[in-house]
Amino acid sequence: MAFIIFLIALFFLVLAAAYLYKESWVIKIHAFVNFFIFNDSYVLHYKRRMGVICLLISFFLFFLILHG
């Protein structure tokens, strides 16, 4: 179970970094995943907000691994 939480936390950490620093990566990932995770308006208009949310989720999941 801890391994699954670790993978999810790692995913959100990479996603947060992509939203905050490499918007082009997010657009490429968006083309691959299509409408399951992203919406064009989120990528273009809410990149900082989504990046911070993903960063907080990854920190929370890492915290669960370390203290659970």
Protein Blocks (a to p, Z undefined) as FASTA:
>chain_A
ZZmmmmmmmmmmmmmmmmmmmmmlmmmmmmmnommmmcfklmmmmmmmmmmmmmmmmmmm
mmmmmmZZ
